[in-house]
């Protein structure tokens, strides 16, 4: 009996047949591969300027600006920097290229370098897995690598960890490609295949050299990669000696090139490494590494994150243990390439207890662990196709769902951009007060300086970095005082900014801050992620009212008998009521008041600033600070007719609605004086 095509079942069958034909036509094209590369590009290009350049990235830029003549000798001995020169050299030439377009100081443009390298890694894992495990596994492994949060994160960072991982993937690909281009003995194509094979070996040497001379931990991958030669050389029950000999020659060349760097690494590590116990916490560390390579920072409840990591652990184990029906059994290779670096690193804990300390240290293993997970999906699909499809979709969804947290405030590192922005905005509204900046410890100076020099208001601000060696309380009146005494005076600075981070081991007792607290009144304090800022009024007493900003108000009104509010400046005319940058959750309105004593004052009532809506409701009140001008130099001490600079921060209610608000200065028991207005966002 023939089914009518006009019947519902007939139409459904025809639609299914057409859909299958479309899928087949797509499958035989390169569209799936291009889609995976597009998938890799999208998250890596997303919000490239969301995170500030942090200290480590600033070090990369500081080296890159020096050029090859300084980079090579300055880093090869691993004394001035613990990382070798290759990545810094590559970044140097990338910055030169950007300079042709005037983008050498753009965070986004600089980070595109890592984005391109990250996409290149996805392409490499796609080709590698396709050659060894088939096209379906290759596409799935590449899709996992495209979405893995840790690989996306480090593709957006100006450091060598992702580039080294990419180089390792391509080294493995060149090793496999050299084997694939090795014809059987006596084949007529042998002479034609040799140039291609030679290019593969040269690619292997170049990739490994770049990896090793960018990131020393890449050396942990070498033994497993080298032993993989014997697995790849096996063909028809025997070993291809020609492939083994060529591989040995290539690895010998890599070892020879690496030898000077390896010697420096051994000397430096022996002198500075903190010893530990070999294989300490081995199983917990494996679990942590798996979390890093898969969902990483999720922002999910612990139970949900644990379940997700467990799911990937089961997929990876399935990939490492179950047959997948591919043309080559890649399980031994995966065991070797994943296991050898972890075992070597665990053994070397005996010489360096910090080998696994940071999440980024072993991310070069992430593509191979994700390959194992993709192979696990294929193995499950071989047993039960629907289960394989569901597990692949679930893994894909978990990785995609883990990405958004990368661009949220909890993952802010050191927000040097925010620190520089605040100083710059303050100086734009402070024509009467030049500034100087002190960075403590000194080695953080490049991070802040990178942003200060890009803004007109701070491009010429002097930036000091005076302290490096550990400071002790006994040095407060000697070394510290000698360095800080009259620090701002030679430049005529009215405001000194102390910007601090990474104080542990250098200034544990905050001696620099304590000295400045005792010397100058406090202007403000701000807390961008990972950074502390304190502004000090080096000059706050004036014989005449200085030039003020155009937006300054001049109320010239009595706050209470004997004290006049001569002028008022709102240095933050537009503020977000809810802050996520400087002091969550509340925004602060910063005020600069100019006061003078018109007659003798015997007692000073409390002074405060208010932010009020048009109906009089109060939405912000000034913070009380023990070290501000009113505390250090109270009005009872003021000289007749001198102008005193007083600065206040008004803490806003984060629930305040957007719109214009009045700013009012009051003395307790007095009606108050209108100072100006502020726009809340």
N, C-alpha and C positions, 0 to 999 in steps of 0.2 A: 504494500500500500504506500503511495507517495504522499508526503506531507505537503500541503499547499503553502506556498510562500506568503499567501495573504493571511494565513492563520497567525495568531499570536506567537505560537511556538516556532513557526517558520521564520517570522520576522526576528525573533530573538536569536535563532540559530544563525541567520544571515548577519546580524549585527556582531555576534561573537566572532564569526569568521572574518569579517572585515577588520575588527579590532585586532585579531591575531595577525592578520596580514600587515597591518600598520606597525604593530610591535616588531614583526620580523624585519620589515624594511628599516625601521629605526636601528635595530640591533646590528644589522650588517653595515651601518655607517659608523662614523666616529662621534656621533651625537652623544652617546652615553659618556664617553670620556670627556668631551667638552663640557658636558653638564656637571661632571664631578669637579673639573677645574674651576668652573664658575662658582660652584658651591664652596670651594676653598677660598675663592677671592672675596666673596660677599662678607663673611664675618671678619676677615682680616683687614678689609678696607673700612669697616664700620667704626666710626667715631675715633679716628686716629689721633685726634687732639684731646680726647676726653681726659686722659691721664697726663699729668705733668712729667716732663723729663725729671727723673729722680737721680740720686747721687751717682749710682753705678753708670747710668747712661751719660751723665755729665762727664764722667771720667773717660768714657769712650770718645765723646766729642772733643775732650781736651787733648787726648792723644791724637785723634784724627787731624786736628788742625795743625799739628807740628810737622807733618810730612815725613816721607820715608827716611830722610837723613837722621831724624831724631827717633822715630818710632822703632826702627829695627834695633839699633844699639840700646835703646832705652828699655826695651821689654824682653829682649832675648835672654838676658840673664835672670829674669823673673825676680829681680830685687825691687825695682821701682814699681812693678805691677806683677801680679801673680798670673796674669794671662799673657800668652805669647802674641806676636805682632800681626798675624795674617788678617784677622778681622779688622783691626784698627787701620791697616793699610787699605783694605777694601772700602771701609767707610770713608777714608780720606779721599779716595778717587770718586766715590759717589757724591760727596759734598762738593768736590770740584765741578762735577757734572751739573749739579743743582745750581751752582753759582752762575752758570751760563744763562739760567732763567731767573736769577735773582731770588732763588728759593732755598739758599743754603742755610738759612736760619729758621725755616719752617719746620715745626715738629712733624706735621703730617707728611711733608715731602721727604724728610729724613727717614721716617718710619716706613715709607713705601719700599725702601731697600729691603727691610726684613720681610715685608709682605710678599714681595716677589720671590724671595728665597723660600718662604713658607709654601707658596704655591708650587715652586719647583720641587720641594720635598714631596708634596702630594702627587705630582706627576711622576716622580721617581718611584714612589711606593706603588703607584698604579702599574707602571711598566714592570717593576720587579715581581710583584705578586702575579701579574698576568702571565709572565714567562714561566713561573714555577708552579702556580696553582690554578691557572686558567683565568679566563676573562671575567667571569662572574665574581670569583673571589677577589680579583684585582680591583674591580669597580667598588665592591663592598668595603675592602680594606682602605681604599683611597677615600671613600665617602666618610668612613670613621675618622681617618686622619684629617680630613677637611674640617670636621666639626669638633674634634677633640679640644676642649677648652684650653688645656695647657699649651698645645701647639699653636692655637690662635693667639693666646696671650704673648708668648715669646716671639711670635712673628711680628708683633707690634712693638717690640722692645729693641732698643739700640744696644744689644749685647750679642755675644758670640754663641750663645747656647743653641738657638734655632739654626743658625748657619752651620754649626758643626754637625747637628743632627741631619741636616739636608745633605751635607757632604758624605756622611756615613751611609745614608740610604743610596746615594749615587755610587759610592764605592762598591757596595754590595751588588748594585745593578750592573756595573761594569764587570765585576767578577763573574756574574752569571752570563752576561752577554758574550764574554770571551769564550766561555764554554759552549754557548749555542752556536758560535761561529767557527767552531773547531770541527772540520769535516772528518769523516771516518778515514782510516789509513788507506792510502792508495787512491782516494777520490780525486777525480780530475779537477775539482773546484778548489783544491788545497791552495794553489798559488793565488787565486783570486780572493780567497778568504783571509789570507795573511794580513793585508793592509788594514782590513776592518778589525781584525783581532788585535793588531798592534795599537790601533786607536783605543780599543777597549782597555788594554793594559796601561797605556799612557793616561787614560781617564781615571783608572784606578789609582795610579800613583799621584796624580794631581788632586783627586778628591781626598785621599787619605792625608796627603801633605797639608792641604788647607784645613782639614779637620784637626789634625794634631797641632798645627801651628796657630790655631784659633783657640782651642780648648783642650787642656791636657788630659781630661778624663776620657777623651776620644780614644786614648791608648788602651783603655779597658776593653774596647771592642775588637782590637787587633787580633788577639789570640783566637777568639771564636771565629772571626772572619777567616783567619788563616787556616784553621782546622776545617772550615767549611769547604776548602779546596778539595779535600779528599772525598767528601760526600758528593760534590759536584762532578768530580773526575770519574766517578763510577759509571760505566756504560756497558750494557750487555754482560754483566757479571764480571767485568775486569776494570782496572784503573787505566785511564789514559795518561801515560807517562809524559807525553808532550805537554799536555795541559798543566800537569803538576810542575814540570820543570819551568815552564814559562811563568807560572804563578809564583814559584819560589824566587825567581829572578826579580819579579816585580816587587814582592814583599821585601826582598833584600835591599832593593834600592830605596824603598820607603824607610826601612830601618836605618840605613846609612844617612838619609836626610834628617831623620828624627834624632839621631844620636846626640848632636850638640845640645838640643833642647832637653832631651831625656837626662843628660848629665846635670844640667842646671836645675831641673825639677828635683832630682834626687838630692842634690846638695841643699837646696832651699827647704825641702820637706823634712830632711833629716835635722835641720837646724831649728825649725819652727813648729813642727807638728806636735800636737798633743796626743800621746798614746792612749789607746783604748784596748778593748778585748776583742779578738777576732770573732766574727760571727755573732757578736752581741745583738740580741733582739732580732734575730734573723727573720723569724716568721712575722712578727709585727711590722718589720720593715718591708717585707714583701707585700703585705696588705696595704701599707701606706703608699708604696710605689704604684700599686695597681689603682688606688684611688687617684693619685696624681695623673696617671696616664689616661684615665677615663673621665669621670665626672668632676674631679678636682674640687674647686670651691663651688658649691651649689646654692648655698643659702637655704637648703632644705632642712627639715628636722633630721636629727641624727639617725633615727630609724629608717627614714626614707633613703638617706644617702647610703647607709650600710646595705640596704636591700639592693640599691643600684650597683654598688661595687661588687656585691656577692653575685649578682646576675652576670656582670662582665667576667668575674672570676670563673664562673661555670662555663661561659662561652670560651674563654681562653683555654681552660682545661680540656674542653671538648676538642678544641683545635689542636692541642698538643698531644692528645691521647687517641682520638677516634680517626679511623680512615675516612677520607673524603672523596675517594674515587677519582682524584686528579691523575694527570699523566705522570707526575712525579710525586713521591711521598716526601712532603716538606717538613714532616714532624721532626726528624733529627736535626735539620738545619735550624728550625725555630728554637728547639731546645738549646742548641749550641749558641746561637746568636743572642738569645735572651739570657740564658743561664750563665754563660761564661763571665760577662761583665759584672753581674750581681755577685757571683762567687768571688771574683777577684776583689771587688770593692769590699765585700764582707771580710775577706781575709786581711786586707790592708787596714782594717780598723785597728789592728794591732799597732800600726805606725802613725795613724791619723784618725782620731776619734770623730772628726767632723766630715768624713767622706760622704755621708748621706744627710748632712744637716739641712741643706736647702732643697726645696722641691725641684729646682731647676737642674740639679747636678746630673741626673741620669735621664733627662728627657729624650736623649738620643735613642733610648730603648722604646719609647712610646709607639713609634710606627710599627715596630715588630710585634709588640704586645697586641696592638690593634689588628695586625695581620692575623695573629693567632685567634683573636675573637672572630674575625671574619671567616677564617677557616672553620671555626667551631660552628658558625651558622651553616656553612656548606655541608659539614658533616651531619648536622641535625636534619638538614633538608634532604640529604641522601636517604636518611632513615624514614623521615616523615616530611614531605614537601611543605605542607601547611604549617607545621611547627617551625620549620626553618624560616619560612617567610615571616611568621609572627615574631620570632626571636630577632631577625634582622631589623624589622621595623621598630621593635621595642628598643633595641640598642641605638638605632638612629635617632629615635625620639628622645631617649635619655640624654644623649650627647647634645642634641639641639636645645633641650630644655635647660641644660647646664650652662649655656652660653650667656644669657642676659646678665647674670650677676657680675660678669667681667667689667661691665660699665656702670657700676654702682658705687656710692661712697664707701661702703665697707672695704672695698679693694683699693682705695686710695693708698699710695705709698707715701713718698715725701713730696708734698705739693709746693715745690719751689716756685712754680709759676704763680700760685696764689700769693705767696710771700712777696714776690717782686711786684705783683699787681697792686697789692695794698700799699707798699712803699711808694710806688709810682703815682697812684691816685692821691695819696696824701700830699706828695710833693707838688702835684699839679694845683692843689688848692692851698699851697703854702709859699707864696712868692717871697715872704719875709724870712723864711727859715730854710737855708741850705741844709743838706743832710750829709751824713757819713754813715757807713755800714760796717759793723764788726761781725764777722762770721766766726763762730766758735763750735768745734775746732777748725783750724785753718784749712784742712783738706776738703771741707765742704764748699769752699769758696767757688770753685767752677760751677757748681750746680745753681747757686743763686746768681752769680755773675752772668750766666748764659741768658737769663731773662732780663736782668737789669739793663744790660747793654742794648737790648732791642727796643726800649721804650724811651721816647724823647726826654721825659722828665727825670730819668735816672741814668741816661747814657753816660754822663760824665761824673756821676756820684763816686767818690772815693770808697773803695771796698777794702777792708783790712782783714787779714787772717793772721793773728799773732801767736796763737797757742797750738802746740802739737803734742809735746811731751806731757806725761801725766803731771798735773798740778797738785800741790800739797798745801794745807793751811798755812804752813810756815812761810810760803812764798807770797802771801797776800799783800804784805807791805813792802815787798822787794821786787821780785820779778813781775808780778801782776801789776802792781802800782806803777812800776817803771814803764811798762808797755802802755798802760791805759791813761796815765796822767796826761791831761791836755790832748787826748787823742783827736778830738774834733776841732780844737782851737786853731791849729795851723791852717785849716781849710775854711775857717769862719762858719762852721756848721752850727746851726741852732738846734738840730735834732740828731741824736745818735741812735741808730737801730742796732740792737743786738739780736742776731738770728742764730739759733742753736738747734743742734740735733746730734745724735750719736755721741753723747757726753760720756758714756760708760768707758772707763779706763783712761780718760783724758782729763775730765773735770767732774769727777764723781760728786764733789761737794758744792758744785755750782759757785766756785770762787769768783769767776769773772762776773757773773750776774750779781753776786753779793757785793762786790766792790762798786759796781755801777749803781746798785740800789742805794748804797750809802753816799754816793757822790752827786747823783742827779735825780730830780723828780721824775716820776713815771708819767708818760704821755698816754700810752695805751699798751695793751697786751693782746696778741692774736695767736690763734692755734691752728694753722693749716695742718693737714694730716702729716704727721711725722716731723713737724717743725714747730719751734716756739719762737715767737717774736716779742720783743719788748722795745718800745720807743721811749727815749729819755730826752727831757728838755735840757739840753746843754745851756741854752740861754733862755731865760724866762722873765728877766727884768729889763725894761726898756725905759729910756729917758723920754722918748717920744713914740707916738703910735706909728709902727712901721707900715709899709705899703701892704694892703690886704687884698684878698681876692675880690674880683668884681662882684661876686654874689654876697659879699659880707654885708650884714646889717649894722646900723649905727644907732642903737636905741638911746644911748646917752641918758640912761634912767637910773634912779636909785633903787638898788636891791633892798637895802635897809639903810638907815641913817649912817652916813659916812662912807658908804661903798657904792661906787657907780659901775654899772655895766656899760662900758663905752662902746664896744663893738662885739659882734658875734658872727662866727663863721660855722656853717654846717659843711664839714669837709666830705660828708657822704650824703649828697643831696638825694640820691636814689638808693634805697635799701630794700632787700627782701626781708619781710617779717620773719620768715622761717629760713634759717641759715643752715647750709650743709657743708660749708667750706671752712669758716674761721672759728666758729664756736657754736656748734649745733646745740639745741635746736633753734636758738633765737638770734635774729639779726641785731646788730648794734648800730646806733646812730652816733657818729663822732662829732663832737663840738669843740671849737676853740673859742674861748671867751677872752676878751681883753677888758681888764678891770683896773680901776685906780681908786685910791683912798682920797676922798675929798676933805675929810676931817678926821680927828682922832677916833679910833675904834677901840673900845675896851673889851668888848665881848662880841663874838661872832656867832650868830645862829647858824644851824646847819644849812648848807646850800645844796640845791639839787636841781636837776633838769627833768622836764616831763615832756612826753610826746602825747598830744591830745587830739582827739577828733573834734570836728566842728561843734558837736553837741557838748563838749567839755569832758567827755569820758577819757580817762587816762589809759593809754596803751603802751606806755614805756616809762621807766624811771632810771635815772643815772645810777651807775654802780659806785659803791664806796670803795676807795682804794687807800690803803694806809700810806703809800709812798707818793701820792700825787702832790701837786704844787701847794694846794691848800693845807696839806698836812706838814709838808717840809718847810713851807714859808707862809704861815698864816697871816691874814690881813692885819693882825695886831702888830706885826713886825714891818709892814710895808712903809716905805718912805713917802712923804707927801708928793703927790702928782707923778709918781712913777707908774708906768703901765706894766701890769703883770699878766703874763700869759697863763691861762688855766685851761686844761683840756679834760673833757669828760666823755665817757661812753654811756649811752642810754640803752639799756637792755629792753628789747621789745617783747611784747606778748606775741608769740608765734601765730596766734589766732587772729591777729589784726587783719582786717580786710584791706585789699589794695585801694590806694587813693591818697590824696593830699592830707597831711596832718600838720598841726602847729607844734612848734618847739618853744617851750617856755622855761625860763629860769626863775626859780623861787628861792627866797630865804624863808625859813620856817616862821610862820606867823605873819608873813607879808604877802601882798597880792600877786607879786611876780611880774616879770617883764617878758614880753614876746621877743623871741630871739630870731625866728625865721620859720621856715617850713621844710618838710621832707616828704618825698613821694615814696610810699610803701608799695612794694610789688608783691 
